Amino acid sequence: MRKASGMKLTNRLVAFVTLIVICAIFVIFIGGAVSFRKLGQDYLTHYLDGMVEVIDQELADPQGAKSLSRWLPKLLKASNVVELEIGSPSGVMYAYQGLQPINDPAVLHQGSYTLSHNPGFTVKLKSIPPYTEFTYSIGAMSSITLAVVIIILGLMWGMNWLRQQLYGSELLEHRGRMILAGKVDDHAVGDEQEWPATASLALDQMIAELKDARQERSRFDTFIRTHTFLDQLTGAANRVLFDSRLQSLVQEPETHGAVLMIRISDWDELLAERGKAVADELIQDVGMILSNLIQRYPDTVLSRYFDAEFAILLPQQPAKEVKQFTHQLLKALDRLAPPSPLQPDNWCHIGVTYCASGDRRGRIMDAAEMALRSAQLQGSNSWDTYQKAPQLEEGRGSVRWRSLLDQAFGNSAVVLYQQPALTLDQQVIHRELLARIPDEQGKLIKASHFLSAVTQVGYHTKMDKAVVAQALAMLKNGPVGDALSVNVSVEALLEKAFVRWLRDELLQTPRTVLNRLSFEIAESSLVKHLDAIRPVTRMLVGLGCKLVVDQAGRTIVSTHYIKDVKADYIKLHRGLLRDIHQRQENQLFVRSMLGACANSAAKVIAVGVENEQEWRVLQQLGVQGGQGRYFTSELPCGAKES
């Protein structure tokens, strides 16, 4: 893979030009020094040859030979000759030894000459080379010094000019580095000084087209999911999504809930007399009332089941709470004034039935239909319940739940189970921690059963603190390669006190431990409070933790948050994966989610895989990991996997 260079273009050019100039100066300096030395040697040789020629002529003259000892020492001293010896066939005729001190005799120039006018005579001498005792002189070397100074000043000016000319390319290079670092939005438009200008403009245009393509893809994905699973008029779920959620609920072990059918009577007459606009306005008003009432119940599904019918799925709610909710719902609808020809006291009816694990979806809807018909026979706005046998046990009220949760937190009785998330080659990505608490008889209650109670009594912070504290202790004391993932509620992350506590705990934890910790946040709550949660997610990622978006697909939301929060993993909601090999619409949703994650670092994990058929289809669709009982059942923390 090609990597970006670590050296700027300007620095490269400056270094290249500087190196060339320094090399040129060095070559000229070496050449000048060699030439200077050669000239000195040639001058010395020429001077000594002339002096030997004088000695040869004087020796040829008998009078000159007699006066040799009188004038020759002066000549030798003036010529920097330190030793001279005139030899003849009979022996040494004359010898001279200078008195000046010589620090290094090896530098002396030695020469031996044969006298042409005096056959048999030789002259051997040693002289000091020229310029040996000379030192640097400003006057003598001023021209060379000035030339070097001019070259250095010219080089500095040239480098400064080159930097100014290439400043635009540095801006363009810096922008490219920021884009490679993932900061595309911050550098979508370049500076006017960027150079080459054509490359800068082309980059601006490509980024704009890329952003538009991403937005269009996000809109298209949202459009697909919306038209596949949502009613276009009310924005509620359609029949396909409701049936899928109900089927997933009854296939989960130890689950229960209630199904409510709300029907508007005389719908055909309203359409015929008042038209579609008035009828649609009534549907929107009813849908708004239902949507507002279900807000306090987690995981509730509201659906426009038919044109004039709504269906509500209330999971994990006791019969007492269902009855109370139905009364509130009927009172709210009674306050709505329906248009004529609908009768104000006999225009809406509600049928209620209960469901539990193992029930068939078709029979549940038939029971709700029977309860709805029974309510219509009463001749007024009313509701009725289909009595099932055996009756569901009455659930705990908020007071009992609060007492049970206080006891669990006070005794540190929150028990953690774990289930691994695996890659396609069965490597463990992390182990998701699942909280459970004991009831009055000591039997463990799953989180899916008590999380609604935690919401009602406002104990999100206490629950998340207990789970995070245990997870950090397990990471510090457990195996080095073990990675854990904890679920954190958005409600807790919105509280400043909890965020400060979490920040302090993480800052006291080594980085190597934090790199093995992941935080899971529900998708619907994350998108709803995205602006408030974004600083918290950045803090978690900045400290070294991984971010996981859980329950993706439980609600229909835009997927722009994936790149916004820089999630590491996206976990698909288990309701999407139930019998996915038989549900083409769910496969379309998974493809849409995988497409939304294609240009990001987020990896998609399928949660709740139950059998080989589901896993095979998910692999064909392109998920990067799986989690569920098909791989490993939920086990207590510390238990060995079979």
Salt bridges, closest charged atoms under 4 A:
ASP42 OD1 - LYS38 NZ 2.85
GLU53 OE2 - HIS117 NE2 3.63
GLU83 OE1 - LYS126 NZ 3.86
GLU173 OE2 - ARG177 NH2 3.14
GLU194 OE1 - ARG175 NH1 2.98
ASP204 OD1 - ARG175 NH2 2.09
GLU216 OE1 - ARG219 NH2 2.62
ASP231 OD1 - ARG304 NH1 3.42
ASP243 OD2 - ARG239 NE 3.71
ASP243 OD1 - ARG361 NH1 3.51
GLU252 OE2 - ARG574 NH1 3.78
GLU252 OE2 - ARG578 NH2 2.42
GLU252 OE1 - ARG629 NH2 3.98
ASP280 OD2 - LYS276 NZ 2.74
ASP299 OD1 - ARG554 NH1 3.02
GLU309 OE2 - ARG263 NH2 2.41
GLU321 OE2 - ARG296 NH1 3.43
ASP359 OD2 - LYS388 NZ 2.86
GLU369 OE2 - ARG263 NH2 2.80
GLU369 OE2 - ARG373 NE 3.29
ASP406 OD1 - LYS462 NZ 3.96
GLU432 OE1 - LYS571 NZ 3.03
GLU440 OE1 - ARG396 NH2 3.17
GLU440 OE2 - ARG400 NH2 3.77
ASP482 OD1 - ARG431 NE 3.22
ASP504 OD1 - ARG503 NE 3.48
GLU520 OE2 - HIS430 NE2 3.85
GLU520 OE2 - LYS571 NZ 2.57
ASP531 OD1 - ARG534 NH1 3.26
ASP564 OD2 - ARG534 NH2 2.70
GLU610 OE2 - ARG578 NH1 3.63
GLU610 OE2 - ARG629 NH2 3.08
GLU612 OE2 - ARG616 NH2 3.54
GLU634 OE1 - ARG436 NH2 2.39
GLU641 OE2 - ARG431 NH1 2.30
